[in-house]
Amino acid sequence: MIKKKIWGSMLMIALVTVLMPYASSPVLASGDTYIDLAVGGYHSMAIKTDGSLWAWGWNGLGQIGDRTITNRLTPVQIQIIEISVLLDGHPLIFDVQPRLVNNRVLVPMRTIFEDLGASVDWDNAKQTVNATKGDTVVALTIGNVSPTINGKVVTIDQPAITVNGRTLVPIRFIAESFGVEVDWDAATLTVTIKGNL
């Protein structure tokens, strides 16, 4: 059994059946169903004695890892996943791992654009990336579901997000914008991009 002093917004130590929507000063939490806690001001994680990982709290950018951007007031079990991306049979390497958010795979923008042969221009003030390959220009703004392809507005269901200082973009939208095929294998967590040769 461990005992820790914890505090922060939206804390719910449901694993030990203590509900604290907000605790402005440390309170003691203890229990024998978990072996460690990582507690922050906005989201928290716990490892149970069975080795499973649980998370809860603010999840606007998918930080807790439950494949959504839904805030969680109660703990949800987190599945550790690694998504692979193959471009014409070759694995791509990313400095920030791809994420599955709302059933869409997001990858670091610069890596995917450059590996697809596009030039990249980042406008920090507007939080917008412009990528050009041949006659195709794609403009995508963080948090916006209305990017443009050659000036024509299209609608996507998952906008670009920022994680650890990197902009992650929806890989299917990006690849298909440049005319290549994209396939998702949910069983192996693999994105396959073909036709970029």
C-alpha positions in Angstrom: 0.0 0.0 0.0 1.2 3.5 -0.8 0.2 6.9 0.6 0.7 10.1 -1.4 -0.3 13.8 -0.9 -2.1 14.9 -4.1 -3.9 18.0 -5.4 -5.1 19.7 -8.6 -8.2 20.2 -10.7 -10.6 17.3 -11.7 -8.8 14.8 -9.5 -10.7 11.7 -9.0 -9.0 8.9 -7.1 -11.8 6.5 -7.9 -9.3 3.7 -7.7 -9.4 4.3 -4.0 -13.0 5.6 -4.0 -12.2 9.1 -3.0 -13.8 11.8 -5.2 -12.2 15.3 -5.1 -13.4 17.6 -8.0 -10.8 20.1 -6.9 -8.4 20.1 -4.0 -6.4 23.4 -3.6 -4.1 22.0 -1.0 -2.6 18.5 -0.7 -4.7 15.8 0.8 -3.7 12.3 1.7 -4.8 9.4 -0.5 -4.1 5.8 0.1 -5.2 2.5 -1.0 -4.1 -1.0 -1.9 -5.5 -1.2 -5.5 -2.7 1.0 -7.0 1.1 1.0 -6.7 1.9 4.5 -8.1 0.2 7.8 -9.0 1.3 10.6 -11.3 -0.8 13.6 -10.5 -1.0 16.9 -12.4 -3.1 20.0 -12.3 -5.2 18.8 -15.3 -4.9 15.1 -15.6 -3.6 12.1 -13.6 -2.5 8.5 -14.1 -2.3 5.5 -11.8 -0.7 2.1 -12.1 -2.8 -0.6 -10.4 -1.4 -3.6 -8.6 -2.3 -5.8 -11.7 0.0 -3.6 -13.8 -2.7 -1.9 -15.7 -2.5 1.9 -16.5 -5.4 4.2 -15.8 -5.9 7.9 -16.5 -8.4 10.7 -16.0 -8.8 14.5 -16.2 -8.7 17.1 -18.9 -8.1 15.4 -22.3 -8.5 18.2 -24.9 -5.5 17.1 -26.9 -5.6 13.4 -26.2 -3.0 13.6 -23.4 -4.4 10.7 -21.3 -4.0 8.3 -24.2 -7.5 6.8 -24.5 -7.8 7.6 -28.2 -10.3 10.4 -27.7 -10.2 14.1 -26.8 -13.0 13.6 -24.2 -12.4 14.8 -20.7 -12.6 12.0 -18.2 -13.9 12.5 -14.7 -13.6 8.8 -14.0 -10.5 6.7 -14.7 -10.3 4.8 -18.0 -7.9 2.0 -18.7 -5.2 3.0 -21.2 -3.9 0.6 -23.8 -0.2 1.1 -24.7 0.0 1.2 -28.5 2.6 1.9 -31.1 1.5 2.9 -34.5 3.7 2.1 -37.5 3.7 4.1 -40.7 5.0 2.6 -43.9 5.7 4.7 -47.0 6.1 2.6 -50.1 7.2 -0.3 -47.9 9.7 1.7 -45.8 9.0 2.5 -42.1 8.9 6.2 -41.2 10.7 7.4 -38.0 9.1 10.2 -36.0 10.5 12.3 -33.1 6.9 12.3 -31.6 5.1 9.1 -31.9 1.9 8.9 -34.0 -1.3 9.2 -32.1 -4.7 7.7 -32.6 -7.2 10.5 -31.7 -11.0 10.0 -32.4 -10.1 7.1 -34.6 -7.8 9.2 -36.8 -4.0 8.7 -36.9 -2.1 11.9 -36.4 1.6 12.2 -37.2 4.2 15.0 -37.0 3.6 17.3 -39.9 7.2 18.1 -41.0 8.2 14.4 -41.2 5.1 13.3 -43.2 5.2 16.3 -45.6 8.9 16.0 -46.3 8.7 12.2 -46.7 5.9 12.8 -49.2 8.1 15.2 -51.1 6.3 18.4 -50.2 8.0 21.6 -49.1 6.8 23.0 -45.8 6.2 26.5 -44.6 5.1 27.1 -41.0 3.3 30.4 -40.1 3.7 30.6 -36.3 1.5 33.7 -35.9 -1.4 32.0 -37.6 -0.5 28.4 -36.4 -0.8 27.3 -40.0 1.2 25.0 -42.1 1.4 25.3 -45.9 2.7 22.4 -47.8 3.4 22.4 -51.5 4.1 19.4 -53.8 4.0 20.1 -57.6 0.7 21.9 -58.3 -0.9 21.0 -55.0 -0.9 23.4 -52.0 -2.4 22.3 -48.7 -3.0 24.7 -45.8 -3.9 23.4 -42.4 -4.4 25.4 -39.2 -4.1 23.8 -35.7 -7.5 23.2 -34.2 -9.3 24.0 -37.5 -11.5 21.4 -39.3 -11.6 23.4 -42.5 -8.2 23.2 -44.3 -7.7 24.1 -47.9 -6.4 22.2 -50.9 -5.4 24.7 -53.7 -7.5 27.3 -52.0 -10.7 25.1 -51.9 -12.0 24.6 -48.4 -12.6 21.0 -47.3 -13.9 19.6 -44.1 -12.1 17.1 -41.9 -13.3 15.5 -38.6 -10.0 15.7 -36.7 -8.0 18.9 -36.8 -4.2 19.2 -36.3 -3.0 19.4 -32.7 0.2 20.3 -30.9 2.0 17.7 -28.7 5.3 18.3 -27.1 6.0 21.3 -29.3 5.2 19.4 -32.5 2.2 19.8 -34.8 0.5 16.5 -35.5 -1.7 16.3 -38.6 -4.3 13.7 -39.8 -2.2 11.4 -42.0 -5.0 10.2 -44.3 -6.1 13.7 -45.2 -2.5 14.8 -45.9 -1.5 11.8 -48.0 -4.7 11.7 -50.0 -4.4 15.5 -50.6 -1.2 14.7 -52.5 -2.8 11.8 -54.5 -1.4 8.8 -52.7 -3.2 5.7 -51.3 -3.6 5.2 -47.6 -4.6 2.0 -45.8 -5.2 1.5 -42.1 -4.8 -1.9 -40.5 -6.4 -1.7 -37.1 -5.2 -5.2 -36.1 -1.5 -4.3 -36.5 -1.9 -0.6 -35.9 -0.1 0.1 -39.3 -0.7 2.9 -41.7 0.4 2.0 -45.3 1.0 4.8 -47.8 1.5 3.7 -51.5 2.1 5.5 -54.7 4.6 8.2 -53.6 7.5 6.8 -55.8 
